[in-house]
């Protein structure tokens, strides 16, 4: 975090900020106190946001202004223009050599592959592309996603950078949510390579298991009569038009639909509401990655269309422009 602390100091000095809010995702919060200490040495007052932070779609709330905050330092995510307070985004990536895992992944790829990643590894993409070329794999990196992401970067709600001409994809990063999304959104074979563990995975078996689980949720929801349609209040997750569309589809099918607004969607909140099933128009990850945490079906809008017989092919939920 030393490099991040240096950039944080520079941002505060350049803007002459008096009161600074630090906003960090869960995995980085333990470093907040150290960064705050360095900023206090510059004479700034520092407020650490203890609330969960799920991405740049979840900016610092405007009521921080009541605390005198005149600058937000948002760590760990690429910029999105959703917040109202002056904000500097500081991307944080692991200090790890990507060469070994990229060379291993190259043995699983064909003649050409698109390169995709998340914010943590965007600075390693050019290096990864050079390694692939050395191994005889022609690399392709898309310029920009629909939601303002940079070259090669994918989000759980925007997989535009995975739609390249190359017949296969190499995902550089941790976890399976993003590469699964890239596979389902494009139909292309995906190899996931984790620089932190050195592991490479062909996603085909994972895709089959994932789709089976989601079809199970769709089937479980088919008899539900009373539905909640979730409208997220986080600025970058607010899809009221999509929520209304989903509610209309449910009502046209003879089911009861209730618009439900939540800032933080939790299993406890949905259990307390007591409805039979839900459509989630907020962050797709709530349904797809966290679905097992809920005690009743929580479908995405494309899964609702599948349940109602309006489509017969599984589609990943991506936000519109």
C-alpha positions as CSV (number, residue, x, y, z in Angstrom):
1,X,0.0,0.0,0.0
2,X,3.0,2.3,0.0
3,X,2.5,3.3,-3.6
4,X,-1.2,4.0,-2.9
5,X,-0.4,6.1,0.1
6,X,2.0,8.1,-2.0
7,X,-0.6,8.8,-4.6
8,X,-3.2,9.6,-1.9
9,X,-0.8,12.2,-0.5
10,X,-0.3,13.7,-3.9
11,X,-4.0,13.9,-4.6
12,X,-4.6,15.7,-1.3
13,X,-1.7,18.2,-1.8
14,X,-2.7,19.0,-5.3
15,X,-6.3,19.8,-4.3
16,X,-5.5,21.4,-1.0
17,X,-8.2,19.3,0.6
18,X,-9.0,20.1,4.3
19,X,-11.3,17.1,5.1
20,X,-10.8,13.9,3.2
21,X,-13.0,10.8,3.1
22,X,-11.4,7.4,2.5
23,X,-13.7,4.9,0.7
24,X,-12.4,1.3,0.3
25,X,-13.8,-2.1,-0.5
26,X,-13.7,-4.7,2.2
27,X,-10.4,-6.3,1.2
28,X,-8.5,-3.0,1.5
29,X,-10.2,-1.5,4.7
30,X,-7.4,-2.8,7.0
31,X,-5.0,-0.4,5.2
32,X,-7.3,2.6,5.8
33,X,-5.8,3.6,9.2
34,X,-2.2,3.7,7.8
35,X,-3.2,5.9,4.9
36,X,-5.3,8.1,7.1
37,X,-2.2,8.6,9.4
38,X,-0.1,9.8,6.4
39,X,-2.8,12.2,5.3
40,X,-3.1,13.7,8.8
41,X,0.6,14.4,8.6
42,X,-0.2,16.7,5.8
43,X,-2.7,18.6,8.0
44,X,-5.8,17.0,6.6
45,X,-8.7,15.8,8.7
46,X,-9.6,12.2,7.6
47,X,-12.9,10.4,7.8
48,X,-12.9,6.7,7.0
49,X,-16.1,5.3,5.5
50,X,-16.9,2.1,7.3
51,X,-19.8,1.2,5.0
52,X,-19.4,-1.6,2.4
53,X,-18.2,-0.4,-1.0
54,X,-18.9,-2.6,-4.0
55,X,-17.4,-0.7,-6.8
56,X,-17.2,2.7,-8.4
57,X,-21.0,2.3,-9.0
58,X,-21.3,2.7,-5.2
59,X,-19.8,6.2,-4.7
60,X,-19.5,8.0,-1.4
61,X,-22.9,9.3,-0.3
62,X,-23.5,13.1,-0.7
63,X,-24.3,13.4,3.0
64,X,-20.6,13.2,3.8
65,X,-20.6,16.9,2.8
66,X,-22.3,17.5,6.2
67,X,-19.1,16.3,7.8
68,X,-17.1,18.9,5.9
69,X,-15.7,16.4,3.4
70,X,-14.3,18.3,0.4
71,X,-12.5,15.3,-1.3
72,X,-13.2,11.6,-1.5
73,X,-10.3,9.1,-2.2
74,X,-11.9,6.0,-3.6
75,X,-9.5,3.1,-3.6
76,X,-9.5,-0.1,-5.6
77,X,-11.9,0.7,-8.5
78,X,-11.7,2.4,-11.9
79,X,-13.5,5.8,-12.2
80,X,-17.2,6.0,-13.0
81,X,-19.0,9.4,-13.0
82,X,-21.8,8.6,-10.5
83,X,-20.8,10.5,-7.4
84,X,-21.6,14.1,-6.5
85,X,-18.6,14.8,-4.3
86,X,-15.1,15.6,-5.7
87,X,-13.6,12.1,-6.0
88,X,-10.2,10.8,-7.0
89,X,-10.1,7.1,-7.8
90,X,-6.9,5.2,-6.9
91,X,-6.6,1.8,-8.5
92,X,-4.9,-0.8,-6.3
93,X,-3.2,-3.8,-7.8
94,X,-1.2,-6.7,-6.3
95,X,2.5,-6.6,-6.8
96,X,2.8,-9.9,-8.6
97,X,4.6,-11.1,-11.7
98,X,2.1,-12.2,-14.4
99,X,4.6,-13.9,-16.6
100,X,4.5,-17.5,-15.3
101,X,0.7,-17.8,-15.3
102,X,0.3,-16.1,-18.7
103,X,2.9,-18.5,-20.3
104,X,1.0,-21.4,-18.8
105,X,-2.3,-20.1,-20.1
106,X,-0.8,-19.7,-23.6
107,X,-0.4,-23.5,-23.8
108,X,-4.2,-23.8,-23.5
109,X,-5.0,-21.2,-26.1
110,X,-5.1,-21.3,-29.9
111,X,-3.7,-18.8,-32.4
112,X,-5.5,-15.7,-31.1
113,X,-7.1,-14.6,-27.8
114,X,-8.8,-11.5,-26.4
115,X,-7.4,-10.3,-23.1
116,X,-9.8,-9.2,-20.3
117,X,-9.3,-8.4,-16.6
118,X,-10.6,-6.4,-13.7
119,X,-9.3,-3.1,-12.2
120,X,-6.7,-4.8,-10.1
121,X,-4.7,-6.1,-13.1
122,X,-5.3,-3.5,-15.8
123,X,-1.7,-2.3,-15.6
124,X,-0.5,-5.8,-16.3
125,X,-2.5,-6.2,-19.6
126,X,0.2,-4.8,-22.0
127,X,2.8,-7.1,-20.4
128,X,0.5,-10.1,-20.7
129,X,-0.2,-9.2,-24.3
130,X,3.5,-9.1,-25.0
131,X,4.1,-12.5,-23.4
132,X,1.2,-14.1,-25.4
133,X,2.8,-12.7,-28.6
134,X,6.1,-14.3,-27.6
135,X,4.3,-17.6,-27.2
136,X,2.7,-17.4,-30.7
137,X,-0.8,-16.2,-29.5
138,X,-2.0,-13.0,-31.2
139,X,-3.5,-10.8,-28.4
140,X,-6.4,-8.5,-28.7
141,X,-7.5,-5.9,-26.2
142,X,-10.7,-3.9,-26.6
143,X,-10.4,-0.1,-26.1
144,X,-13.3,0.7,-23.8
145,X,-16.3,-0.8,-22.2
146,X,-19.8,0.8,-22.2
147,X,-19.7,2.0,-18.6
148,X,-16.5,3.9,-18.9
149,X,-14.0,1.1,-18.1
150,X,-10.6,1.2,-19.7
151,X,-8.9,-1.1,-22.2
152,X,-9.6,-4.8,-21.5
153,X,-11.5,-4.2,-18.3
154,X,-14.7,-6.0,-17.6
155,X,-17.3,-5.4,-14.9
156,X,-20.0,-7.8,-13.6
157,X,-22.5,-5.5,-15.3
158,X,-20.5,-4.6,-18.5
159,X,-18.7,-7.2,-20.5
160,X,-18.3,-5.1,-23.6
161,X,-14.6,-5.5,-23.7
162,X,-15.0,-9.3,-24.0
163,X,-16.7,-8.8,-27.4
164,X,-13.5,-8.9,-29.5
165,X,-12.9,-10.6,-32.8
166,X,-10.5,-13.2,-31.4
167,X,-12.2,-16.7,-31.0
168,X,-11.1,-17.2,-27.4
169,X,-10.5,-15.2,-24.3
170,X,-7.9,-15.1,-21.6
171,X,-9.1,-13.6,-18.3
172,X,-6.4,-12.4,-16.0
173,X,-7.4,-12.1,-12.4
174,X,-9.0,-13.8,-9.4
175,X,-12.4,-15.4,-9.0
176,X,-14.7,-17.0,-11.6
177,X,-17.6,-14.5,-11.6
178,X,-16.1,-12.2,-14.3
179,X,-14.8,-14.9,-16.6
180,X,-18.1,-16.8,-16.3
181,X,-19.8,-13.7,-17.4
182,X,-17.5,-13.2,-20.3
183,X,-18.1,-16.8,-21.4
184,X,-21.9,-16.5,-21.2
185,X,-22.0,-13.0,-22.8
186,X,-19.9,-14.0,-25.8
187,X,-20.1,-17.8,-26.2
188,X,-16.3,-17.8,-26.5
189,X,-14.1,-20.3,-24.8
190,X,-12.5,-18.6,-21.7
191,X,-9.3,-19.6,-19.9
192,X,-9.0,-17.9,-16.5
193,X,-5.5,-17.3,-15.2
194,X,-4.9,-16.2,-11.6
195,X,-1.6,-14.4,-11.1
196,X,-1.8,-14.7,-7.3
197,X,-2.1,-18.5,-7.3
198,X,-0.6,-19.4,-10.6
199,X,-3.6,-21.5,-11.5
200,X,-5.2,-21.7,-14.9
201,X,-8.8,-22.9,-15.5
202,X,-10.7,-23.8,-18.6
203,X,-14.2,-22.4,-17.8
204,X,-16.3,-25.0,-19.7
205,X,-17.1,-27.3,-16.8
206,X,-17.7,-24.3,-14.5
207,X,-20.1,-22.8,-17.0
208,X,-22.2,-26.0,-17.1
209,X,-22.4,-26.1,-13.3
210,X,-23.2,-22.4,-13.1
211,X,-26.0,-22.6,-15.6
212,X,-27.5,-25.7,-13.9
213,X,-27.7,-23.8,-10.6
214,X,-29.3,-20.8,-12.2
215,X,-31.9,-22.9,-14.0
216,X,-32.6,-24.5,-10.6
217,X,-33.4,-21.0,-9.3
218,X,-35.6,-20.2,-12.3
219,X,-37.5,-23.4,-11.8
220,X,-37.9,-22.8,-8.0
221,X,-39.3,-19.3,-8.8
222,X,-41.9,-20.5,-11.3
223,X,-44.7,-21.1,-8.7
224,X,-44.1,-17.9,-6.9
225,X,-47.1,-15.6,-6.8
226,X,-45.9,-12.6,-4.8
227,X,-42.8,-10.9,-6.1
228,X,-40.5,-8.1,-5.1
229,X,-38.7,-6.2,-7.9
230,X,-35.6,-4.8,-6.3
231,X,-34.5,-1.2,-7.2
232,X,-31.0,-0.4,-6.0
233,X,-30.5,3.1,-4.5
234,X,-26.7,3.1,-5.2
235,X,-26.3,5.6,-8.1
236,X,-24.6,3.2,-10.4
237,X,-26.9,0.3,-9.7
238,X,-30.3,2.2,-10.0
239,X,-32.3,0.7,-12.9
240,X,-35.9,2.0,-12.4
241,X,-36.9,1.5,-16.0
242,X,-35.8,-2.1,-16.0
243,X,-37.5,-2.7,-12.7
244,X,-40.8,-1.3,-14.1
245,X,-40.4,-3.5,-17.2
246,X,-39.9,-6.6,-15.0
247,X,-42.9,-5.6,-12.8
248,X,-45.1,-5.2,-15.9
249,X,-44.0,-8.7,-17.2
250,X,-45.0,-10.3,-13.8
251,X,-48.3,-8.5,-13.7
252,X,-49.1,-9.5,-17.3
253,X,-48.5,-13.2,-16.3
254,X,-51.0,-12.9,-13.4
255,X,-48.5,-12.5,-10.6
256,X,-48.3,-9.7,-8.0
257,X,-45.3,-7.4,-8.4
258,X,-44.1,-4.9,-5.8
259,X,-41.3,-2.4,-6.4
260,X,-38.9,-2.6,-3.4
261,X,-36.1,-0.1,-3.0
262,X,-33.0,-1.0,-1.0
263,X,-29.5,0.5,-0.5
264,X,-28.0,-2.8,0.7
265,X,-29.6,-6.0,-0.4
266,X,-29.2,-8.7,2.3
267,X,-30.8,-12.1,2.9
268,X,-32.3,-10.7,6.2
269,X,-33.9,-7.8,4.4
270,X,-35.6,-10.0,1.8
271,X,-36.7,-12.6,4.4
272,X,-38.3,-9.8,6.5
273,X,-40.2,-8.7,3.4
274,X,-41.8,-12.1,3.2
275,X,-42.3,-12.3,-0.6
276,X,-42.1,-15.6,-2.5
277,X,-39.4,-14.5,-5.0
278,X,-37.5,-11.5,-6.2
279,X,-36.2,-9.9,-9.4
280,X,-32.9,-8.1,-8.8
281,X,-32.3,-5.1,-11.1
282,X,-29.4,-3.9,-8.9
283,X,-25.9,-5.4,-9.2
284,X,-26.1,-8.7,-11.1
285,X,-23.6,-10.2,-8.7
286,X,-26.2,-10.3,-5.9
287,X,-28.2,-12.9,-7.8
288,X,-25.4,-14.7,-9.6
289,X,-22.5,-14.8,-7.2
290,X,-24.4,-14.5,-3.9
291,X,-27.6,-16.4,-4.8
292,X,-26.9,-19.2,-2.5
293,X,-27.1,-16.8,0.5
294,X,-30.8,-16.1,0.0
295,X,-33.5,-18.5,1.2
296,X,-35.8,-17.8,-1.8
297,X,-35.2,-17.3,-5.5
298,X,-33.6,-14.0,-6.6
299,X,-33.6,-13.8,-10.4
300,X,-32.0,-11.4,-12.8
301,X,-34.2,-9.7,-15.4
302,X,-33.1,-12.1,-18.2
303,X,-33.8,-15.1,-15.9
304,X,-37.3,-13.7,-15.3
305,X,-37.8,-13.7,-19.1
306,X,-36.6,-17.3,-19.2
307,X,-39.0,-18.3,-16.5
308,X,-41.9,-16.6,-18.4
309,X,-41.0,-18.4,-21.6
310,X,-40.2,-15.1,-23.4
311,X,-36.7,-16.4,-24.2
312,X,-35.2,-19.9,-24.3
313,X,-31.5,-19.2,-24.1
314,X,-29.7,-18.3,-20.9
315,X,-28.3,-14.7,-21.0
316,X,-26.1,-12.8,-18.6
317,X,-27.5,-9.7,-17.1
318,X,-25.7,-6.6,-18.4
319,X,-26.7,-3.0,-17.8
320,X,-27.9,-1.0,-20.8
321,X,-26.1,2.1,-21.9
